[in-house]
């Protein structure tokens, strides 16, 4: 798991309310601002907020996609599932 501080608790609750199908364990992780391998792009956005659209770490390729945040880059497979992250 990884933590970030880029998303307010109120906005997180808005995402959670729109997705009653999310597993309770995943919801708890999102509420705390953590990431977990296997999360969807929308779950990452719920936990951490919008990524930097113009940063060099935000890219798309045959392998999938990466999103850059202030201190981390999150990598998704081609199905939009978190496979890993790394420090910038």
C-alpha beads as a LAMMPS data file, in Angstrom:
LAMMPS data file: protein, C-alpha beads

88 atoms
87 bonds

1 atom types
1 bond types

-500.0 500.0 xlo xhi
-500.0 500.0 ylo yhi
-500.0 500.0 zlo zhi

Masses

1 110.0

Atoms # bond

1 1 1 0.000 0.000 0.000
2 1 1 0.995 3.577 -0.582
3 1 1 -0.355 6.811 0.872
4 1 1 -0.771 10.225 -0.687
5 1 1 -2.244 13.511 0.462
6 1 1 -3.670 14.807 -2.795
7 1 1 -7.369 14.140 -2.242
8 1 1 -9.772 15.562 0.293
9 1 1 -11.947 13.248 2.391
10 1 1 -15.133 14.939 1.136
11 1 1 -14.268 14.273 -2.517
12 1 1 -13.368 10.694 -1.664
13 1 1 -16.804 10.206 -0.143
14 1 1 -18.407 11.552 -3.324
15 1 1 -16.632 8.875 -5.381
16 1 1 -17.504 6.169 -2.866
17 1 1 -21.189 7.152 -2.870
18 1 1 -21.282 6.776 -6.670
19 1 1 -19.859 3.229 -6.464
20 1 1 -21.771 1.010 -4.027
21 1 1 -20.308 -2.014 -5.867
22 1 1 -16.792 -1.312 -4.555
23 1 1 -15.617 -3.845 -1.990
24 1 1 -15.665 -2.602 1.644
25 1 1 -11.911 -3.231 1.995
26 1 1 -11.164 -1.138 -1.083
27 1 1 -13.442 1.637 0.185
28 1 1 -11.543 1.698 3.486
29 1 1 -8.215 1.960 1.634
30 1 1 -9.558 4.830 -0.494
31 1 1 -10.891 6.653 2.591
32 1 1 -7.384 6.605 4.046
33 1 1 -5.766 7.847 0.812
34 1 1 -3.889 4.636 0.091
35 1 1 -3.346 2.719 -3.142
36 1 1 -3.326 -1.021 -3.625
37 1 1 -2.337 -3.163 -6.593
38 1 1 -5.438 -4.185 -8.512
39 1 1 -7.278 -0.875 -8.097
40 1 1 -9.004 0.709 -11.085
41 1 1 -8.183 4.144 -12.476
42 1 1 -11.325 5.571 -10.905
43 1 1 -10.384 4.137 -7.516
44 1 1 -6.930 5.732 -7.786
45 1 1 -8.542 9.048 -8.678
46 1 1 -10.876 8.668 -5.687
47 1 1 -7.934 8.057 -3.346
48 1 1 -5.416 10.528 -4.767
49 1 1 -7.274 12.973 -6.989
50 1 1 -6.531 13.952 -10.567
51 1 1 -3.072 13.186 -11.911
52 1 1 -0.823 15.677 -13.702
53 1 1 -1.928 15.643 -17.349
54 1 1 1.095 17.567 -18.666
55 1 1 3.866 15.862 -16.660
56 1 1 6.404 13.642 -18.412
57 1 1 5.522 10.700 -16.151
58 1 1 1.955 10.642 -17.483
59 1 1 2.163 8.487 -20.609
60 1 1 0.296 5.842 -22.589
61 1 1 1.830 2.914 -24.474
62 1 1 1.145 -0.619 -25.671
63 1 1 1.911 -1.855 -22.152
64 1 1 -0.706 0.410 -20.500
65 1 1 -0.622 3.848 -18.934
66 1 1 1.169 5.779 -16.195
67 1 1 -0.065 8.709 -14.131
68 1 1 2.301 11.162 -12.467
69 1 1 1.563 12.671 -9.066
70 1 1 3.631 14.984 -6.894
71 1 1 5.958 12.281 -5.571
72 1 1 4.889 9.073 -7.339
73 1 1 4.138 7.561 -10.738
74 1 1 1.348 4.963 -10.844
75 1 1 1.395 2.307 -13.588
76 1 1 -1.723 0.641 -15.015
77 1 1 -1.940 -2.372 -17.293
78 1 1 -3.805 -2.089 -20.598
79 1 1 -7.056 -2.905 -18.755
80 1 1 -6.647 0.102 -16.441
81 1 1 -5.624 -1.839 -13.335
82 1 1 -2.807 -0.713 -11.015
83 1 1 0.219 -2.976 -11.429
84 1 1 2.819 -0.906 -9.544
85 1 1 4.025 2.549 -8.550
86 1 1 7.382 4.138 -7.987
87 1 1 8.888 7.290 -6.520
88 1 1 9.805 10.037 -8.935

Bonds

1 1 1 2
2 1 2 3
3 1 3 4
4 1 4 5
5 1 5 6
6 1 6 7
7 1 7 8
8 1 8 9
9 1 9 10
10 1 10 11
11 1 11 12
12 1 12 13
13 1 13 14
14 1 14 15
15 1 15 16
16 1 16 17
17 1 17 18
18 1 18 19
19 1 19 20
20 1 20 21
21 1 21 22
22 1 22 23
23 1 23 24
24 1 24 25
25 1 25 26
26 1 26 27
27 1 27 28
28 1 28 29
29 1 29 30
30 1 30 31
31 1 31 32
32 1 32 33
33 1 33 34
34 1 34 35
35 1 35 36
36 1 36 37
37 1 37 38
38 1 38 39
39 1 39 40
40 1 40 41
41 1 41 42
42 1 42 43
43 1 43 44
44 1 44 45
45 1 45 46
46 1 46 47
47 1 47 48
48 1 48 49
49 1 49 50
50 1 50 51
51 1 51 52
52 1 52 53
53 1 53 54
54 1 54 55
55 1 55 56
56 1 56 57
57 1 57 58
58 1 58 59
59 1 59 60
60 1 60 61
61 1 61 62
62 1 62 63
63 1 63 64
64 1 64 65
65 1 65 66
66 1 66 67
67 1 67 68
68 1 68 69
69 1 69 70
70 1 70 71
71 1 71 72
72 1 72 73
73 1 73 74
74 1 74 75
75 1 75 76
76 1 76 77
77 1 77 78
78 1 78 79
79 1 79 80
80 1 80 81
81 1 81 82
82 1 82 83
83 1 83 84
84 1 84 85
85 1 85 86
86 1 86 87
87 1 87 88
